[in-house]
């Protein structure tokens, strides 16, 4: 079995995963989730880590309600009890301001999450685009 096959099979077994495409050459796994799933990025990172690989920066698109919780911009993820801290993306700082203008409303946030070494610390979503 190839490395790509091991990761592909493991990710496909996760409830809520619709499709998986793993490229060994690019060191990239593209995971499409089913609508209404409750899978979190850290869960996928942990699975990849358990298979012997190091998870990297992850590009995500998440739907939820924008809120100011304890003075911080956060996204309450639709259909889950999960709340993501939001942060400025150094490549597109203006997107954070756009998200702030939509406080109290539903939005789709696209951005990047970068895992910590221990995979247990809370990781913010760096906002690159607000829809």
C-alpha positions in Angstrom: 0.0 0.0 0.0 1.1 3.5 -0.7 1.1 6.4 1.7 -1.6 8.1 -0.3 -3.7 5.0 -0.2 -3.4 4.7 3.6 -4.5 8.3 4.2 -7.2 8.1 1.5 -8.8 5.0 3.1 -8.6 6.4 6.6 -10.2 9.8 5.7 -13.0 8.1 3.7 -14.0 6.2 6.8 -14.8 9.4 8.7 -18.5 10.0 9.1 -19.5 13.1 7.1 -16.7 12.8 4.5 -18.1 12.9 0.9 -14.9 12.5 -1.1 -11.1 12.4 -0.7 -8.3 13.0 -3.2 -4.8 12.4 -1.9 -1.7 13.5 -4.0 1.5 12.0 -2.7 3.6 14.2 -5.1 2.0 17.4 -3.8 1.7 16.2 -0.1 -1.9 17.3 -0.3 -5.2 15.7 0.8 -8.4 17.3 -0.5 -11.4 16.4 1.6 -15.0 17.4 0.7 -17.5 17.1 3.5 -21.2 16.3 3.2 -23.7 19.1 4.1 -24.6 18.9 7.7 -21.4 17.1 8.8 -20.0 17.6 12.3 -16.3 16.8 11.4 -13.7 19.3 12.7 -10.4 20.1 11.1 -8.5 19.0 14.3 -10.2 15.6 14.1 -8.9 15.2 10.5 -5.4 16.4 11.6 -5.4 13.8 14.4 -6.3 11.0 12.0 -3.5 12.0 9.6 -1.1 12.1 12.6 -2.2 8.7 13.8 -1.3 7.3 10.3 2.2 8.6 10.7 2.0 11.9 8.8 2.4 15.5 9.8 -0.7 17.7 9.1 0.0 21.0 7.4 -1.9 24.3 6.9 -5.5 23.5 6.0 -7.7 25.6 3.7 -11.3 25.6 4.8 -14.7 27.0 4.0 -17.0 27.1 7.0 -20.6 28.3 7.4 -21.8 29.8 10.6 -22.9 32.9 12.6 -20.4 35.7 13.3 -20.3 36.7 17.0 -18.2 38.8 19.3 -17.5 36.6 22.3 -15.4 38.1 25.1 -14.2 40.8 22.8 -13.0 38.4 20.1 -14.5 37.8 16.6 -15.6 34.2 16.4 -17.7 31.9 14.2 -20.3 29.6 15.7 -20.2 26.7 13.2 -23.6 25.8 11.8 -25.0 22.5 12.9 -22.4 21.9 15.6 -21.5 23.1 19.0 -18.1 24.2 17.7 -16.9 27.9 17.8 -13.8 29.0 15.9 -11.7 31.9 16.9 -11.1 34.1 13.8 -7.9 35.9 13.1 -6.4 38.2 10.5 -4.8 36.6 7.4 -1.6 38.5 6.8 -2.2 38.1 3.0 -5.6 39.7 3.2 -6.1 41.8 6.4 -9.2 43.5 5.0 -11.2 40.3 5.1 -11.2 40.4 8.9 -12.8 43.9 8.8 -15.4 42.6 6.3 -16.3 39.8 8.8 -16.6 42.3 11.7 -19.2 44.3 9.6 -21.3 41.1 9.5 -21.5 40.5 13.3 -24.7 38.7 14.3 -25.3 37.4 10.7 -24.6 34.1 9.0 -21.6 33.9 6.6 -19.3 31.6 4.9 -15.7 32.1 6.0 -12.9 30.9 3.8 -9.4 30.8 5.2 -6.5 28.8 6.6 -6.0 26.9 9.9 -2.4 26.0 10.9 -2.0 23.1 13.3 0.1 23.3 16.4 2.8 20.7 17.1 0.7 18.9 19.7 -2.6 19.2 17.7 -4.5 19.9 20.9 -4.3 23.7 21.2 -7.1 25.7 19.8 -6.3 27.0 16.4 -7.8 30.2 14.9 -9.2 30.4 11.4 -7.3 33.1 9.5 -9.9 34.8 7.3 -9.1 35.2 3.7 -12.6 35.7 2.3 -16.1 36.4 3.6 -19.2 35.4 1.7 
